[in-house]
């Protein structure tokens, strides 16, 4: 998760429409969506089919959208919680927005599942609520949804794609070791 897509202790509005618009703007401002309005409209259309609030003060609005250029995960820790229709009727102070390009594979659904599993654990949500910086939130979320990115410095980042493995014929050390 990119720190540029994280906002801490913000007032994003009084309703879920405001918060979704706010997070769509965060995603678009980072150059990851063509327009905030288009992304917000698609996320709100998805929200209209079923609320995205989950028990514990959490919401995960999500959508596929032709306005999204790059799959993105935005986050806002709200200073004034907003109702997202959770079953426990608790308003959300932790809001994630998953924005996937139209026609994308199901990677965003896998991300949603991993994120939802973490959000069911109080140690994870407590860490998100007490994090002091966007970088700290980024690390906490990445540990949950993509821990392989934190394993070591050799692990590829989204900005640095992995190099394909060399074929055995192309690697003198592998050829020598095979003899």
C-alpha positions as CSV (number, residue, x, y, z in Angstrom):
1,X,0.0,0.0,0.0
2,X,1.4,3.4,-1.0
3,X,1.7,6.1,1.7
4,X,0.4,8.6,-0.9
5,X,-3.0,6.9,-0.8
6,X,-3.3,7.2,3.0
7,X,-5.0,10.0,5.0
8,X,-5.0,10.0,8.8
9,X,-7.4,11.7,11.1
10,X,-9.3,13.6,8.5
11,X,-12.9,14.8,8.3
12,X,-14.1,13.6,4.9
13,X,-17.7,14.6,5.2
14,X,-20.8,13.6,7.0
15,X,-21.9,10.7,4.9
16,X,-20.6,7.8,2.9
17,X,-21.1,9.7,-0.4
18,X,-18.7,12.3,0.9
19,X,-16.1,9.8,2.1
20,X,-16.2,7.8,-1.1
21,X,-15.8,11.0,-3.1
22,X,-12.9,12.0,-0.8
23,X,-11.1,8.7,-1.3
24,X,-11.8,8.8,-5.0
25,X,-10.0,12.2,-5.1
26,X,-7.1,10.7,-3.2
27,X,-6.7,7.9,-5.7
28,X,-7.2,10.3,-8.7
29,X,-4.8,12.9,-7.3
30,X,-2.1,10.2,-7.1
31,X,-2.6,9.7,-10.9
32,X,-4.2,6.3,-10.5
33,X,-7.6,7.2,-11.9
34,X,-8.7,9.4,-14.8
35,X,-11.2,11.3,-12.8
36,X,-12.3,11.3,-9.1
37,X,-15.9,11.9,-10.2
38,X,-16.0,8.9,-12.4
39,X,-14.4,6.6,-9.8
40,X,-16.7,8.0,-7.1
41,X,-19.7,7.4,-9.3
42,X,-18.8,3.8,-9.9
43,X,-18.0,3.1,-6.3
44,X,-21.3,4.7,-5.2
45,X,-23.1,2.5,-7.8
46,X,-21.5,-0.5,-6.3
47,X,-22.3,0.7,-2.7
48,X,-26.0,1.0,-3.7
49,X,-26.1,-2.8,-4.4
50,X,-25.0,-3.6,-0.8
51,X,-23.4,-1.6,2.0
52,X,-19.7,-2.0,2.5
53,X,-19.6,-1.4,6.2
54,X,-18.4,-4.3,8.4
55,X,-18.7,-4.6,12.1
56,X,-16.1,-2.9,14.2
57,X,-16.1,0.6,12.7
58,X,-14.8,-0.4,9.3
59,X,-15.9,0.1,5.6
60,X,-14.4,-1.2,2.4
61,X,-16.1,0.5,-0.6
62,X,-14.8,-1.1,-3.7
63,X,-15.4,-1.3,-7.5
64,X,-14.1,-2.0,-10.9
65,X,-14.1,1.1,-13.0
66,X,-13.1,2.3,-16.5
67,X,-11.8,5.4,-14.7
68,X,-9.2,3.5,-12.8
69,X,-5.8,3.4,-14.4
70,X,-4.0,1.2,-11.8
71,X,-5.4,-1.0,-9.1
72,X,-5.3,1.0,-5.9
73,X,-6.0,0.8,-2.3
74,X,-6.8,4.0,-0.6
75,X,-7.3,4.5,3.2
76,X,-8.7,7.2,5.4
77,X,-8.8,7.1,9.2
78,X,-11.7,9.4,9.9
79,X,-11.8,11.8,12.9
80,X,-15.6,11.8,12.6
81,X,-16.9,8.3,11.9
82,X,-19.5,7.8,9.1
83,X,-22.3,5.3,8.7
84,X,-21.6,2.7,6.0
85,X,-24.5,0.4,6.9
86,X,-22.5,-2.2,9.0
87,X,-24.6,-5.0,10.7
88,X,-23.5,-3.7,14.1
89,X,-24.8,-0.2,13.3
90,X,-21.3,1.2,14.3
91,X,-20.1,4.1,12.0
92,X,-16.8,3.6,10.3
93,X,-13.6,5.4,11.3
94,X,-11.4,3.1,9.2
95,X,-12.3,3.3,5.5
96,X,-10.4,1.4,2.7
97,X,-11.3,2.0,-0.9
98,X,-10.3,-0.7,-3.4
99,X,-10.3,0.6,-7.0
100,X,-9.7,-1.8,-9.8
101,X,-9.5,-1.1,-13.5
102,X,-12.5,-2.3,-15.5
103,X,-11.9,-5.8,-16.9
104,X,-9.2,-6.5,-14.3
105,X,-8.8,-10.0,-13.0
106,X,-9.9,-11.0,-9.6
107,X,-6.8,-9.7,-7.8
108,X,-8.9,-7.0,-6.1
109,X,-11.2,-9.6,-4.7
110,X,-8.2,-11.5,-3.3
111,X,-7.0,-8.2,-1.8
112,X,-10.5,-7.6,-0.3
113,X,-10.5,-11.1,1.2
114,X,-7.0,-10.7,2.8
115,X,-7.9,-7.3,4.1
116,X,-11.2,-8.4,5.5
117,X,-9.4,-11.3,7.3
118,X,-7.0,-8.8,8.9
119,X,-9.8,-6.4,9.8
120,X,-11.5,-9.2,11.9
121,X,-8.4,-9.1,14.2
122,X,-8.3,-6.5,16.9
123,X,-4.5,-6.3,16.9
124,X,-4.7,-5.3,13.2
125,X,-7.4,-2.7,13.7
126,X,-5.8,-1.4,16.9
127,X,-2.5,-0.9,15.0
128,X,-4.3,1.0,12.3
129,X,-6.1,3.2,14.8
130,X,-2.8,4.0,16.7
131,X,-0.4,4.4,13.7
132,X,1.3,7.8,13.8
133,X,2.2,8.1,10.1
134,X,1.1,7.1,6.6
135,X,4.3,5.0,6.3
136,X,3.4,3.1,9.4
137,X,-0.1,2.3,8.1
138,X,1.4,1.3,4.8
139,X,3.7,-1.2,6.5
140,X,0.8,-2.6,8.7
141,X,-1.5,-3.1,5.7
142,X,1.3,-4.5,3.5
143,X,2.2,-7.1,6.1
144,X,-1.5,-8.2,6.0
145,X,-2.2,-8.2,2.3
146,X,1.2,-8.6,0.6
147,X,3.8,-9.7,3.2
148,X,6.1,-11.0,0.4
149,X,6.9,-7.3,-0.3
150,X,8.4,-7.0,3.1
151,X,10.5,-10.2,3.1
152,X,13.8,-8.6,2.0
153,X,15.2,-5.9,-0.3
154,X,15.3,-8.3,-3.2
155,X,11.6,-8.7,-3.2
156,X,10.0,-6.8,-6.2
157,X,7.9,-3.8,-5.5
158,X,4.9,-2.7,-7.5
159,X,7.1,0.0,-9.0
160,X,9.9,-2.5,-9.8
161,X,8.5,-5.6,-11.5
162,X,10.4,-8.9,-11.0
163,X,12.9,-10.0,-13.6
164,X,12.0,-13.3,-15.2
165,X,14.2,-16.2,-14.0
166,X,17.1,-16.9,-16.3
167,X,16.9,-20.2,-18.1
168,X,19.4,-22.8,-17.0
169,X,21.2,-22.5,-20.4
170,X,21.6,-18.7,-19.9
171,X,23.3,-19.0,-16.5
172,X,26.9,-20.3,-16.4
173,X,26.7,-21.0,-12.7
174,X,23.6,-23.1,-13.1
175,X,25.2,-24.9,-16.0
176,X,28.3,-25.6,-14.0
177,X,26.3,-26.7,-11.0
178,X,24.3,-29.1,-13.1
179,X,27.4,-30.9,-14.3
